């Protein structure tokens, strides 16, 4: 047993795993670029208040899952590792005066998030999300565009069985009356509620709709449905979002109990599931509209909508469905030498080949040629470039490790030959 291990709920992504992750990141960045979203990077930690005000104090993220940083002095600001991307992006939007830019401002971020959650399959304490935000557009069309963008990401990642669940959770004009009805419903069943959920009933009854507790799951079947209590503006917006999704050919399912877990959401809320795997622990990602968040974090009232898609969940789903994913690419060639001590020549030749855009490694160990060739073969290289006496005449021996054949090649011809081979020629 090693003396030191990765912290519980985290893991090392080893070299063989990284190509699949890189392929997902490349796909996300390519799609973001195609849809006009510009990359932003925010700090891995923020003032705690950014999350408490933005995400909501009465949420699992803030109550139980926030990684708080210990200040070194009594007067230090309180910081926390970011549990999600939207609040930090909106803070940056306000701080840098993006409200003066052409609206909407379309931003995307891809990186690690941190939550002190109970580790389980696909759920880690350090995890990766692709975040997309469109800030400054109140219309339903951008809602549909973002929903379709997320679905396209899953499709192009090879997950054909992903479907969209969608709901409207109203706005400050209509939600208070609904919350009163919801409070009255839960109050009638207060004796059945676990102690923690009774506290939530007093602080934020809407959170009970997305509770993971099985008692609440049974009660929520009969709970009031929010879409029955939307104001005309919210009902019209929701109908228009669905009409736009229909126009795009995006199949979607209206889900009355979908409220999302963060306080900043208004109106449109949506989640992505693999068909037949519905449930709060199974969502691949989701998002929604947050028309009050910019104002909450110090800006003027500005509508916004976005999503966060978990890359860890996508990787797990790809593995479960035996999808063919990107794998580690071995070098096209390894430069070896007859002289065990001739590392300088091997390094020089490999450097020249890499300057031509080739994936080449030099064997820099002082060992016999047989050991060098054995290592090149184990690494999966197609060729071994053998430096020997021929080098003084401008030639090398090129051994095809797969075909077990060998020939003399002029060193000046080597880059073009290896480039053809690397392209399958």
C-alpha positions in Angstrom: 0.0 0.0 0.0 1.5 3.4 -1.0 2.2 5.8 1.8 0.4 8.6 0.0 -2.8 8.5 -2.2 -5.0 10.9 -4.1 -7.5 12.5 -1.7 -10.8 10.6 -1.3 -13.2 11.7 -4.0 -10.4 12.6 -6.4 -8.3 10.6 -8.9 -5.4 10.9 -11.1 -6.0 10.9 -14.9 -3.2 8.8 -16.2 -1.6 9.2 -19.6 -3.7 6.4 -21.2 -6.9 8.1 -20.1 -6.0 11.7 -21.2 -6.7 11.3 -24.9 -10.4 10.6 -24.3 -10.6 13.7 -22.1 -8.7 15.8 -24.6 -11.1 14.7 -27.3 -14.1 15.8 -25.2 -12.5 19.1 -24.4 -11.7 19.7 -28.1 -15.3 18.9 -29.1 -16.6 21.3 -26.5 -14.3 24.1 -27.6 -15.1 23.5 -31.3 -18.8 23.6 -30.7 -18.5 26.7 -28.6 -16.6 28.4 -31.3 -19.1 27.4 -34.0 -22.0 28.8 -31.9 -20.1 32.1 -31.2 -19.1 31.5 -27.5 -15.8 33.1 -26.4 -13.5 31.5 -23.9 -13.1 32.9 -20.4 -11.1 31.7 -17.4 -12.1 32.6 -13.9 -10.2 31.8 -10.6 -10.6 28.4 -9.1 -11.7 30.2 -5.9 -13.9 33.2 -5.2 -15.2 35.1 -2.3 -17.7 32.9 -0.4 -20.4 35.5 -0.9 -20.3 35.1 -4.7 -21.6 31.6 -4.2 -23.8 32.2 -1.2 -25.6 35.0 -2.9 -25.5 33.5 -6.4 -26.0 29.8 -5.8 -28.2 30.3 -2.7 -27.4 29.7 1.0 -30.2 27.1 1.4 -28.8 24.6 -1.1 -26.8 21.4 -0.8 -23.8 23.1 -2.4 -23.5 25.8 0.2 -24.8 23.9 3.2 -22.8 20.7 2.8 -20.6 20.7 -0.3 -18.7 24.0 -0.4 -14.9 23.7 0.0 -14.1 26.7 2.2 -10.5 27.9 2.4 -9.0 28.6 5.8 -7.8 32.3 6.0 -4.3 32.8 7.4 -5.3 36.0 9.3 -8.5 37.0 11.2 -9.2 39.9 8.8 -8.7 37.9 5.6 -11.6 37.6 3.2 -13.5 34.3 3.2 -12.8 32.2 0.0 -14.1 29.0 -1.4 -13.2 26.7 -4.3 -15.7 27.1 -7.1 -18.5 24.5 -7.0 -19.9 25.7 -10.4 -19.0 28.1 -13.1 -21.9 30.5 -13.6 -21.6 32.6 -10.5 -17.9 33.4 -11.2 -18.6 34.2 -14.8 -21.4 36.6 -13.9 -19.1 38.2 -11.3 -16.6 38.7 -14.1 -19.3 40.1 -16.4 -20.2 42.7 -13.8 -16.6 43.5 -12.7 -15.3 44.1 -16.2 -18.2 46.1 -17.4 -19.4 43.6 -20.0 -22.8 45.2 -19.8 -21.4 47.8 -22.2 -20.4 45.2 -24.8 -22.7 44.1 -27.6 -25.4 41.9 -26.0 -25.7 39.0 -25.5 -22.2 38.3 -24.3 -21.6 34.6 -25.1 -19.0 33.0 -22.8 -17.6 29.5 -22.3 -15.4 28.0 -19.6 -14.0 24.4 -19.3 -12.3 23.3 -16.2 -12.4 21.7 -12.7 -15.0 22.4 -10.1 -15.0 21.3 -6.4 -17.7 20.0 -4.1 -17.5 18.1 -0.9 -19.9 15.5 -2.1 -20.3 11.8 -1.2 -18.0 10.1 -3.8 -19.7 7.6 -6.1 -19.6 6.5 -9.7 -19.4 9.6 -11.9 -19.5 11.9 -8.9 -16.2 13.3 -7.6 -15.0 16.0 -5.3 -13.0 17.4 -8.1 -14.8 17.2 -11.4 -14.7 18.8 -14.8 -17.5 20.8 -16.4 -18.1 22.5 -19.7 -19.9 25.8 -19.0 -21.7 27.9 -21.6 -23.4 31.3 -20.8 -25.4 33.8 -22.9 -25.9 37.0 -20.9 -28.1 39.8 -22.1 -30.9 38.1 -24.1 -34.3 37.6 -22.5 -35.9 35.8 -25.5 -36.9 32.2 -25.8 -34.8 31.5 -29.0 -31.5 31.6 -27.1 -32.9 29.1 -24.6 -33.7 26.7 -27.4 -30.3 27.3 -29.0 -28.4 26.4 -25.8 -30.5 23.3 -25.1 -29.8 22.1 -28.7 -26.1 22.9 -28.3 -25.8 20.7 -25.2 -27.7 17.9 -26.9 -25.4 18.2 -30.0 -22.4 17.8 -27.7 -23.7 14.5 -26.4 -24.6 13.3 -29.8 -21.2 14.1 -31.2 -19.6 12.5 -28.2 -21.3 9.3 -29.3 -24.2 9.2 -26.7 -27.2 8.7 -29.0 -29.6 7.9 -26.2 -29.5 11.3 -24.4 -32.8 13.2 -24.0 -33.8 16.6 -22.7 -36.1 17.2 -19.8 -37.4 20.7 -19.5 -39.6 22.8 -17.2 -40.4 26.4 -16.3 -39.9 27.5 -12.7 -41.6 30.9 -13.1 -40.2 34.2 -12.0 -40.6 36.7 -9.1 -44.0 37.7 -10.4 -45.6 34.3 -10.2 -43.4 32.1 -8.1 -44.3 33.5 -4.6 -47.9 32.5 -5.0 -46.8 29.0 -6.1 -44.4 28.8 -3.1 -47.3 29.6 -0.8 -49.3 26.7 -2.2 -46.2 24.4 -2.0 -45.6 25.5 1.6 -49.2 24.7 2.5 -48.9 21.3 0.9 -45.7 20.3 2.8 -47.0 21.8 6.0 -49.9 19.3 5.9 -47.3 16.5 5.7 -44.8 18.1 8.2 -44.8 15.0 10.5 -43.6 12.9 7.6 -40.6 15.1 6.7 -37.1 14.3 7.9 -35.7 17.0 10.3 -33.4 18.5 7.7 -36.2 18.9 5.2 -38.4 20.5 7.8 -35.7 23.2 8.1 -35.7 23.6 4.4 -39.5 24.0 4.4 -39.1 27.1 6.6 -36.2 28.5 4.6 -36.8 27.5 0.9 -39.7 25.1 0.2 -38.8 25.0 -3.5 -35.7 23.0 -2.6 -37.9 20.1 -1.4 -38.9 19.4 -5.0 -35.4 18.3 -5.8 -34.7 16.5 -2.5 -32.9 13.2 -2.7 -34.8 11.8 0.3 -37.2 8.9 -0.6 -39.9 10.3 1.6 -40.0 13.5 -0.4 -39.9 11.5 -3.6 -43.2 9.9 -2.6 -44.8 13.1 -1.4 -43.8 15.1 -4.5 -46.0 12.9 -6.7 -48.9 14.8 -5.3 -47.2 18.2 -4.9 -48.6 21.3 -6.7 -47.2 21.6 -10.2 -45.5 24.9 -10.9 -46.5 25.1 -14.6 -50.1 25.2 -13.4 -49.4 28.5 -11.7 -47.2 30.5 -14.1 -48.1 34.1 -14.9 -49.0 34.8 -18.5 -45.5 36.1 -19.4 -43.8 33.0 -18.0 -46.3 30.7 -19.6 -45.8 32.4 -23.0 -42.0 32.2 -22.7 -42.2 28.5 -21.9 -44.5 27.8 -24.8 -42.2 29.8 -27.1 -39.1 27.8 -25.9 -40.8 24.5 -26.7 -42.0 25.9 -30.1 -38.4 26.8 -30.9 -37.2 23.4 -29.8 -39.8 21.8 -32.1 -38.6 24.0 -35.0 -35.1 22.6 -34.4 -36.4 19.1 -34.3 -35.2 18.7 -30.6 -37.4 16.1 -28.8 -37.9 17.1 -25.2 -40.0 16.0 -22.3 -41.7 18.4 -19.9 -40.8 17.4 -16.4 -43.0 19.0 -13.7 -40.6 18.2 -10.8 -37.5 19.7 -12.4 -36.5 22.8 -10.5 -32.6 22.5 -10.6 -30.6 22.8 -7.4 -29.5 26.4 -7.5 -31.4 29.5 -6.3 -30.5 31.7 -9.3 -32.7 29.9 -11.8 -35.8 31.5 -13.3 -38.2 30.4 -16.0 -36.5 27.8 -18.2 -34.8 24.9 -16.5 -33.5 21.7 -18.3 -31.5 18.6 -17.7 -30.0 15.9 -19.9 -30.4 12.2 -19.2 -29.7 8.9 -20.9 -33.0 7.4 -21.8 -34.3 5.1 -19.1 -31.8 6.5 -16.5 -33.9 9.4 -15.1 -33.2 10.5 -11.5 -31.2 13.1 -9.7 -28.1 11.0 -9.5 -28.2 10.2 -13.2 -28.3 13.7 -14.9 -25.4 14.2 -17.3 -25.7 18.0 -17.0 -28.2 20.8 -17.2 -28.9 24.4 -16.9 -31.4 27.2 -17.1 -32.2 30.8 -17.1 -31.0 33.2 -14.4 -32.5 36.6 -15.1 -31.8 38.0 -11.6 -28.3 36.8 -11.0 -26.4 39.8 -12.6 -28.3 42.2 -10.4 -27.8 40.0 -7.4 -24.0 40.2 -7.9 -23.9 44.0 -8.3 -24.9 44.7 -11.9 -28.0 46.1 -13.4 -30.9 43.8 -14.2 -29.7 41.6 -17.1 -31.2 38.3 -18.3 -29.0 35.2 -18.8 -29.1 31.5 -19.5 -26.5 28.8 -19.5 -25.6 25.2 -18.9 -22.9 23.1 -17.2 -22.2 19.6 -18.6 -20.1 17.2 -16.6 -17.3 15.6 -18.5 -16.8 12.9 -15.9 -20.3 11.6 -16.5 -19.8 11.6 -20.3 -16.6 9.6 -20.0 -18.4 7.1 -17.7 -21.3 6.8 -20.2 -18.9 6.2 -23.0 -17.2 3.4 -21.1 -20.6 1.8 -20.2 -21.6 1.8 -23.9 -18.3 0.5 -25.1 -17.9 3.5 -27.4 -14.6 3.7 -29.3 -12.9 6.7 -27.8 -9.6 8.5 -28.5 -6.6 6.5 -27.3 -3.0 7.4 -26.5 -1.0 7.9 -29.7 2.4 6.2 -29.8 5.4 7.9 -31.6 5.7 7.2 -35.3 9.4 6.4 -34.6 12.0 6.1 -31.9 15.6 7.1 -32.7 18.0 4.5 -31.4 21.7 3.9 -31.9 24.3 1.2 -32.3 26.6 3.1 -29.9 25.1 3.0 -26.4 26.8 6.2 -25.4 25.7 8.1 -28.6 22.9 9.9 -26.9 23.8 13.4 -28.3 23.4 12.1 -32.0 20.1 10.4 -31.2 18.8 13.5 -29.5 19.9 15.7 -32.4 18.2 13.5 -35.1 15.0 13.3 -33.0 14.9 17.1 -32.5 15.3 17.7 -36.3 12.5 15.2 -37.0 10.2 16.9 -34.4 10.9 20.2 -36.1 9.2 18.7 -39.1 6.1 18.1 -37.2 6.7 14.4 -36.5 5.8 12.6 -33.2 9.3 11.1 -32.5 11.1 10.0 -29.3 14.8 9.6 -28.8 16.0 6.7 -26.6 18.4 8.6 -24.3 19.3 5.7 -22.1 22.9 4.4 -22.2 22.1 0.8 -23.1 22.7 -1.7 -25.9 20.8 -1.5 -29.2 18.8 -4.6 -28.5 17.3 -3.0 -25.3 16.6 0.2 -27.2 14.7 -1.7 -29.9 12.8 -3.7 -27.3 11.7 -0.5 -25.6 10.6 1.1 -28.9 8.5 -1.9 -29.7 6.9 -2.0 -26.3 6.0 1.7 -26.7 4.1 0.9 -29.9 6.3 2.8 -32.3 5.9 1.9 -35.9 9.6 2.5 -36.8 13.0 2.6 -35.2 15.5 5.0 -36.8 18.9 3.3 -36.1 22.0 5.5 -36.1 25.2 3.6 -37.0 28.2 3.8 -39.2 26.0 4.9 -42.2 25.4 8.2 -40.5 28.8 9.6 -41.6 27.5 9.1 -45.2 24.1 10.8 -44.5 22.2 7.5 -44.1 20.3 5.7 -41.3 18.8 2.2 -41.0 14.9 2.4 -40.8 13.5 -0.6 -39.2 9.7 -1.3 -39.6 8.9 -2.8 -36.2 5.5 -4.0 -37.3 6.7 -5.7 -40.5 10.0 -6.8 -39.1 11.8 -5.4 -42.1 14.7 -2.9 -42.4 16.3 -0.7 -45.1 18.8 2.1 -45.6 17.3 5.6 -45.9 19.0 8.9 -46.6 18.5 11.0 -43.5 17.4 14.0 -45.7 14.5 11.8 -47.1 13.5 10.5 -43.6 11.0 13.3 -42.7 8.9 13.0 -45.9 8.9 9.2 -45.6 7.8 9.2 -42.0 5.1 11.9 -42.7 3.7 9.7 -45.4 3.7 6.7 -43.1 2.1 8.7 -40.3 -0.8 9.6 -42.6 -1.2 5.9 -43.6 0.7 6.3 -46.9 
